[in-house]
């Protein structure tokens, strides 16, 4: 960082031009070692390398530990080699981070990456004493909503741990879903999240005895961003049956300046019920890609951080479930809920919000990726990249009832 000080004479400009580059470089050299060894006291970071989406969040009653997995490149400071890093905690504040990844790209179906997913604190049959990870297995890159979608590039796979998350074994039947519904042309299909249908959620919503639903985020080509809804057999987590789309809002839906632009493709979708003063509402949370930039939007908000950043946002949407039953719905083209109102989840750099129900506090706990643009947050200087980003990108959590 360089600071220019006004000078009353014309020589001031020449002095600044002469000395500022040298001073700036000296400043970079001075701060780099400190950044390389610094760690935040509160936010979770990887042992080294790049990190992004939080995934596989949950509480294991068998070991009394919280689990946090995260997208991690253990081999470099840039995106790539996407694996699952792993951390455990007894209190959601102090974390023990494993120095090695829990899952790495190591099979034909996930050779290009172990992408974001979720965690269930049971075995695949709903029995306690094990952990089941559900993740997007990627066999083709690049993936982007602006590129033609390659059939089979994304699939859904499971891995099981019988020792509290120390080691993992993939199922022989992987992938359990080979891709999105065959009758749909999609822009993306990833980031599975296991939940109950909102109106069925209670303080024990993670119990395998409740009807389970799986959601996968993405988009329908030329039509709308999407959350694909599946019914999941709680006694056989390998059984996912597609039931329809959560909502249909069209492309770049932007109903007000307060709502944000819902873009053309969604990532890391969550479906939750929140209650306050006896009133409960259902919400979808999503990262939206393909948002129009401020100058192209109907709603001009140049003072927001989004005005200067790439075209994506972290948003929420209140929804109202339609009268049909998502468990018994037979029409795969049916839309299961309606838009009510919406808003920005965060006006800053947060992205890929992910959550789980904490049975100890009866709260939904949500974590975010402190997102980057072009490899680093918008307001972090380039000289920090090689040093600070060895520690990765930070996360925070928020509790909701």
C-alpha positions as CSV (number, residue, x, y, z in Angstrom):
1,X,0.0,0.0,0.0
2,X,1.3,3.5,-0.9
3,X,0.1,6.8,0.5
4,X,0.4,10.0,-1.5
5,X,0.9,13.2,0.5
6,X,0.1,16.5,-1.0
7,X,3.0,18.9,-1.6
8,X,2.8,22.6,-1.9
9,X,5.4,22.7,-4.7
10,X,5.7,21.1,-8.1
11,X,8.7,19.0,-7.0
12,X,6.3,17.0,-4.7
13,X,4.9,15.0,-7.6
14,X,8.4,14.1,-8.9
15,X,9.4,13.0,-5.4
16,X,6.4,10.8,-5.1
17,X,6.9,9.2,-8.5
18,X,10.5,8.5,-7.6
19,X,10.1,7.1,-4.1
20,X,6.7,5.5,-3.8
21,X,7.4,2.4,-5.9
22,X,10.4,1.5,-3.8
23,X,8.5,2.2,-0.5
24,X,5.6,0.2,-1.7
25,X,7.8,-2.8,-2.5
26,X,9.5,-2.5,0.9
27,X,6.1,-2.5,2.5
28,X,5.2,-5.6,0.7
29,X,8.4,-7.4,1.7
30,X,7.8,-6.4,5.3
31,X,4.2,-7.6,5.6
32,X,4.5,-10.8,3.6
33,X,6.3,-12.9,6.3
34,X,3.8,-11.8,8.9
35,X,0.8,-12.7,6.7
36,X,2.3,-16.1,5.9
37,X,2.4,-17.0,9.6
38,X,-0.8,-15.3,10.7
39,X,-4.0,-17.1,11.5
40,X,-7.4,-15.6,12.4
41,X,-8.3,-16.3,16.0
42,X,-12.0,-17.1,15.3
43,X,-12.6,-18.0,11.7
44,X,-11.8,-21.5,10.3
45,X,-9.0,-21.8,7.8
46,X,-7.3,-24.7,5.9
47,X,-3.9,-25.9,6.9
48,X,-2.6,-24.5,3.6
49,X,-3.7,-23.8,0.1
50,X,-6.9,-22.7,-1.5
51,X,-10.3,-23.3,0.2
52,X,-13.9,-22.3,-0.7
53,X,-17.4,-23.8,-0.1
54,X,-18.2,-25.1,3.4
55,X,-19.8,-28.5,3.1
56,X,-20.6,-31.7,5.0
57,X,-21.8,-29.8,8.1
58,X,-23.3,-31.6,11.1
59,X,-23.2,-32.9,14.6
60,X,-22.4,-36.5,15.5
61,X,-24.1,-37.6,18.7
62,X,-21.9,-40.7,18.9
63,X,-18.7,-38.8,19.3
64,X,-20.2,-35.5,20.5
65,X,-18.4,-33.7,17.8
66,X,-19.3,-31.1,15.2
67,X,-18.0,-31.7,11.8
68,X,-17.0,-29.1,9.2
69,X,-15.8,-30.1,5.7
70,X,-14.7,-27.6,3.1
71,X,-13.6,-27.4,-0.5
72,X,-9.8,-27.5,-0.4
73,X,-6.9,-27.6,-2.8
74,X,-4.1,-29.1,-0.6
75,X,-1.6,-28.7,-3.4
76,X,-1.7,-25.0,-4.2
77,X,-3.0,-21.4,-3.6
78,X,-5.4,-21.5,-6.6
79,X,-8.6,-23.3,-7.3
80,X,-8.0,-26.9,-8.4
81,X,-7.6,-30.5,-7.1
82,X,-10.9,-30.0,-5.3
83,X,-11.0,-32.2,-2.2
84,X,-12.8,-32.3,1.2
85,X,-10.8,-30.8,4.1
86,X,-12.0,-31.8,7.5
87,X,-12.3,-30.1,10.9
88,X,-14.0,-31.1,14.2
89,X,-15.1,-29.1,17.2
90,X,-16.9,-29.5,20.5
91,X,-18.3,-25.9,20.6
92,X,-18.3,-24.5,17.0
93,X,-15.6,-22.0,18.0
94,X,-12.4,-23.9,18.5
95,X,-11.6,-26.3,15.7
96,X,-9.1,-29.2,15.2
97,X,-8.3,-29.2,11.5
98,X,-7.0,-32.3,9.9
99,X,-3.6,-31.8,8.0
100,X,-4.8,-34.2,5.3
101,X,-8.0,-34.2,3.2
102,X,-10.8,-36.6,4.0
103,X,-11.8,-37.2,0.4
104,X,-9.7,-36.6,-2.8
105,X,-10.3,-37.1,-6.5
106,X,-9.4,-40.7,-6.8
107,X,-12.0,-42.6,-8.9
108,X,-13.1,-42.4,-12.5
109,X,-16.4,-40.7,-11.6
110,X,-14.8,-38.0,-9.4
111,X,-11.4,-37.7,-11.1
112,X,-11.9,-34.0,-11.6
113,X,-13.1,-33.1,-8.2
114,X,-14.9,-33.9,-5.0
115,X,-17.3,-31.0,-5.0
116,X,-19.7,-29.6,-2.3
117,X,-22.2,-31.8,-0.5
118,X,-23.7,-32.6,2.9
119,X,-23.4,-34.9,5.9
120,X,-25.8,-37.3,7.6
121,X,-24.9,-38.6,11.1
122,X,-26.0,-42.2,10.3
123,X,-25.1,-45.0,8.0
124,X,-26.9,-45.4,4.7
125,X,-29.7,-47.3,6.4
126,X,-30.4,-44.6,9.0
127,X,-28.6,-46.3,11.9
128,X,-26.5,-44.3,14.3
129,X,-22.8,-44.9,14.8
130,X,-21.5,-43.9,11.4
131,X,-21.3,-40.8,9.1
132,X,-22.5,-40.6,5.5
133,X,-21.1,-37.9,3.1
134,X,-23.1,-37.0,0.0
135,X,-21.1,-35.1,-2.6
136,X,-21.0,-34.0,-6.2
137,X,-18.6,-36.2,-8.1
138,X,-17.1,-34.4,-11.1
139,X,-15.5,-36.2,-14.1
140,X,-15.3,-33.3,-16.5
141,X,-14.1,-29.7,-16.3
142,X,-14.6,-26.8,-16.8
143,X,-18.1,-26.3,-15.4
144,X,-19.8,-23.0,-15.9
145,X,-23.4,-21.9,-16.6
146,X,-22.2,-20.1,-19.8
147,X,-20.7,-23.4,-21.3
148,X,-22.6,-26.3,-22.9
149,X,-23.4,-28.9,-20.2
150,X,-21.6,-32.2,-20.8
151,X,-23.8,-35.2,-19.9
152,X,-22.2,-37.1,-17.0
153,X,-19.9,-34.3,-15.9
154,X,-21.6,-34.1,-12.5
155,X,-23.1,-37.0,-10.5
156,X,-24.0,-37.8,-6.9
157,X,-21.9,-40.1,-4.8
158,X,-21.7,-41.4,-1.2
159,X,-18.9,-42.2,1.2
160,X,-19.1,-43.8,4.6
161,X,-17.1,-43.4,7.8
162,X,-17.3,-45.9,10.7
163,X,-14.7,-44.2,12.9
164,X,-15.9,-40.7,13.4
165,X,-14.7,-39.3,10.1
166,X,-11.1,-40.4,10.4
167,X,-11.2,-42.5,7.3
168,X,-13.8,-42.8,4.5
169,X,-14.9,-45.6,2.1
170,X,-16.8,-44.9,-1.1
171,X,-19.8,-47.0,-2.0
172,X,-19.3,-49.6,-4.7
173,X,-22.6,-48.5,-6.3
174,X,-21.4,-44.9,-6.9
175,X,-22.6,-42.7,-8.4
176,X,-26.0,-43.2,-7.0
177,X,-27.4,-40.6,-9.4
178,X,-25.7,-40.3,-12.7
179,X,-26.8,-36.8,-13.4
180,X,-29.9,-34.5,-13.6
181,X,-33.3,-35.7,-14.8
182,X,-32.9,-36.9,-18.4
183,X,-35.8,-34.8,-19.7
184,X,-34.2,-31.5,-18.6
185,X,-31.5,-29.4,-20.3
186,X,-29.5,-27.9,-17.5
187,X,-26.9,-25.3,-16.9
188,X,-25.6,-27.0,-13.7
189,X,-26.5,-29.7,-11.2
190,X,-24.5,-29.9,-8.0
191,X,-24.2,-29.4,-4.2
192,X,-26.6,-31.9,-2.7
193,X,-28.3,-30.9,0.5
194,X,-30.4,-33.3,2.7
195,X,-33.3,-31.8,4.6
196,X,-36.9,-32.3,5.5
197,X,-39.7,-30.6,3.6
198,X,-40.0,-27.2,5.4
199,X,-43.4,-27.7,6.9
200,X,-42.2,-31.0,8.4
201,X,-39.1,-29.5,10.1
202,X,-39.0,-29.7,13.9
203,X,-36.3,-29.4,16.6
204,X,-35.3,-33.0,15.6
205,X,-35.3,-32.3,11.9
206,X,-32.1,-34.3,11.3
207,X,-33.7,-37.5,12.7
208,X,-33.7,-40.2,10.0
209,X,-37.3,-41.1,11.0
210,X,-38.6,-38.0,9.4
211,X,-39.3,-38.0,5.7
212,X,-36.2,-36.8,3.9
213,X,-35.7,-34.7,0.8
214,X,-32.6,-34.1,-1.1
215,X,-32.1,-30.8,-3.1
216,X,-29.6,-30.2,-5.8
217,X,-28.9,-26.7,-7.2
218,X,-28.5,-25.7,-10.8
219,X,-30.5,-24.2,-13.6
220,X,-32.7,-25.0,-16.6
221,X,-31.2,-23.8,-19.9
222,X,-32.8,-20.7,-21.2
223,X,-35.6,-20.9,-18.6
224,X,-34.7,-20.3,-14.9
225,X,-32.2,-21.1,-12.1
226,X,-33.4,-24.1,-10.2
227,X,-33.4,-26.3,-7.1
228,X,-34.2,-29.9,-8.1
229,X,-36.1,-31.7,-5.3
230,X,-35.9,-35.4,-4.6
231,X,-37.5,-37.7,-2.1
232,X,-34.9,-39.7,-0.2
233,X,-35.6,-43.0,1.6
234,X,-34.4,-42.5,5.2
235,X,-33.6,-46.2,5.5
236,X,-31.7,-46.3,2.3
237,X,-29.8,-43.0,1.5
238,X,-28.9,-44.5,-1.9
239,X,-32.5,-44.1,-3.0
240,X,-33.3,-40.6,-4.5
241,X,-36.4,-40.0,-6.6
242,X,-36.9,-36.8,-8.5
243,X,-40.2,-35.0,-7.7
244,X,-40.0,-31.6,-9.3
245,X,-38.6,-28.1,-9.2
246,X,-38.8,-26.1,-6.0
247,X,-39.7,-22.8,-7.7
248,X,-39.9,-21.2,-11.2
249,X,-39.0,-17.5,-11.2
250,X,-37.5,-17.2,-14.7
251,X,-34.2,-15.8,-15.7
252,X,-32.6,-12.8,-13.8
253,X,-35.7,-12.5,-11.6
254,X,-35.1,-9.2,-9.7
255,X,-38.5,-8.1,-8.2
256,X,-37.0,-5.1,-6.2
257,X,-33.8,-3.3,-5.3
258,X,-33.9,-5.1,-2.0
259,X,-34.2,-8.6,-3.3
260,X,-31.2,-9.0,-5.5
261,X,-31.0,-10.6,-9.0
262,X,-31.6,-14.3,-8.9
263,X,-29.4,-14.9,-11.9
264,X,-29.5,-17.9,-14.3
265,X,-27.9,-20.7,-12.2
266,X,-27.9,-21.5,-8.5
267,X,-25.3,-23.1,-6.3
268,X,-25.3,-24.5,-2.7
269,X,-29.0,-24.5,-2.2
270,X,-30.5,-24.9,1.3
271,X,-34.1,-25.4,2.3
272,X,-35.1,-24.4,5.9
273,X,-37.9,-23.4,8.2
274,X,-37.3,-20.4,10.5
275,X,-39.7,-19.4,13.4
276,X,-40.2,-16.2,15.3
277,X,-42.8,-15.4,17.9
278,X,-44.8,-18.4,16.9
279,X,-44.8,-17.7,13.2
280,X,-42.9,-20.1,10.9
281,X,-41.9,-19.4,7.3
282,X,-40.0,-21.5,4.7
283,X,-36.9,-20.2,3.1
284,X,-34.6,-21.2,0.3
285,X,-31.0,-20.0,0.4
286,X,-28.8,-20.0,-2.7
287,X,-25.7,-18.6,-4.4
288,X,-26.9,-17.0,-7.6
289,X,-24.7,-17.0,-10.8
290,X,-25.2,-14.9,-13.9
291,X,-26.6,-11.9,-12.2
292,X,-26.8,-8.7,-14.3
293,X,-24.3,-6.0,-13.4
294,X,-25.6,-2.9,-11.8
295,X,-25.4,-0.9,-15.0
296,X,-27.6,-3.5,-16.8
297,X,-30.1,-3.9,-13.9
298,X,-33.5,-2.3,-13.6
299,X,-32.6,-1.4,-10.0
300,X,-29.6,1.0,-9.7
301,X,-27.7,0.4,-6.4
302,X,-24.2,1.7,-7.2
303,X,-23.3,2.1,-3.5
304,X,-23.4,-1.7,-2.8
305,X,-20.4,-4.0,-3.0
306,X,-22.1,-6.0,-5.7
307,X,-21.8,-3.0,-8.0
308,X,-18.0,-3.6,-8.3
309,X,-17.9,-7.4,-8.1
310,X,-18.4,-10.2,-10.5
311,X,-22.0,-11.2,-11.4
312,X,-23.0,-13.4,-8.5
313,X,-24.8,-12.9,-5.2
314,X,-25.7,-14.7,-2.0
315,X,-29.5,-14.5,-1.6
316,X,-32.5,-15.9,0.2
317,X,-36.1,-16.4,-0.8
318,X,-39.2,-16.9,1.3
319,X,-41.4,-19.6,-0.3
320,X,-44.8,-21.0,0.2
321,X,-45.3,-24.7,-0.4
322,X,-48.2,-25.6,-2.8
323,X,-50.9,-27.9,-1.7
324,X,-49.4,-30.9,-3.5
325,X,-47.4,-33.4,-1.4
326,X,-43.7,-33.5,-2.5
327,X,-43.5,-37.1,-1.3
328,X,-46.3,-38.4,-3.4
329,X,-46.1,-36.0,-6.4
330,X,-45.9,-37.9,-9.7
331,X,-45.6,-34.9,-12.1
332,X,-41.9,-34.3,-12.5
333,X,-42.6,-31.0,-14.2
334,X,-44.6,-29.7,-11.2
335,X,-43.3,-26.7,-9.3
336,X,-43.5,-27.4,-5.6
337,X,-43.6,-23.9,-4.1
338,X,-44.2,-20.3,-4.9
339,X,-42.1,-17.1,-4.4
340,X,-43.3,-14.8,-1.6
341,X,-40.5,-12.3,-1.0
342,X,-36.7,-12.2,-1.0
343,X,-33.5,-10.4,-0.1
344,X,-29.8,-10.3,0.0
345,X,-28.3,-12.8,2.4
346,X,-25.2,-10.6,2.6
347,X,-24.1,-7.4,0.8
348,X,-20.4,-8.2,1.2
349,X,-18.1,-10.9,0.0
350,X,-19.9,-13.9,1.5
351,X,-20.9,-16.8,-0.9
352,X,-21.8,-20.5,-0.8
353,X,-23.8,-20.3,2.5
354,X,-24.4,-23.7,3.9
355,X,-26.2,-24.8,7.1
356,X,-27.2,-27.7,9.4
357,X,-29.7,-28.2,12.2
358,X,-27.9,-28.3,15.6
359,X,-29.8,-30.6,17.9
360,X,-27.9,-29.3,21.0
361,X,-29.1,-25.7,20.6
362,X,-32.2,-26.3,18.5
363,X,-30.9,-23.8,16.0
364,X,-29.9,-23.8,12.4
365,X,-26.3,-22.9,12.1
366,X,-25.0,-21.4,8.9
367,X,-21.5,-21.0,7.5
368,X,-20.2,-18.9,4.6
369,X,-17.3,-18.8,2.3
370,X,-15.5,-15.4,2.4
371,X,-15.7,-15.4,-1.4
372,X,-13.0,-14.3,-3.8
373,X,-13.0,-12.6,-7.2
374,X,-10.3,-13.6,-9.6
375,X,-8.6,-15.7,-6.9
376,X,-8.8,-13.3,-3.9
377,X,-11.3,-11.0,-2.1
378,X,-11.9,-7.7,-3.8
379,X,-10.1,-5.5,-1.3
380,X,-7.1,-7.7,-0.6
381,X,-3.9,-6.4,-2.3
382,X,-2.1,-8.6,-4.8
383,X,1.0,-8.7,-2.6
384,X,-1.0,-10.6,0.0
385,X,-2.0,-13.4,-2.3
386,X,1.0,-15.7,-2.1
387,X,1.3,-15.2,1.7
388,X,-2.2,-14.8,3.2
389,X,-3.9,-17.3,0.9
390,X,-1.7,-20.1,2.1
391,X,-4.1,-19.9,5.0
392,X,-7.2,-20.0,2.8
393,X,-10.4,-18.1,3.0
394,X,-12.5,-17.6,6.1
395,X,-15.9,-18.7,7.3
396,X,-18.3,-17.4,9.9
397,X,-21.5,-18.9,11.4
398,X,-24.8,-17.5,12.4
399,X,-27.5,-19.1,14.5
400,X,-31.2,-19.1,13.5
401,X,-34.1,-20.6,15.3
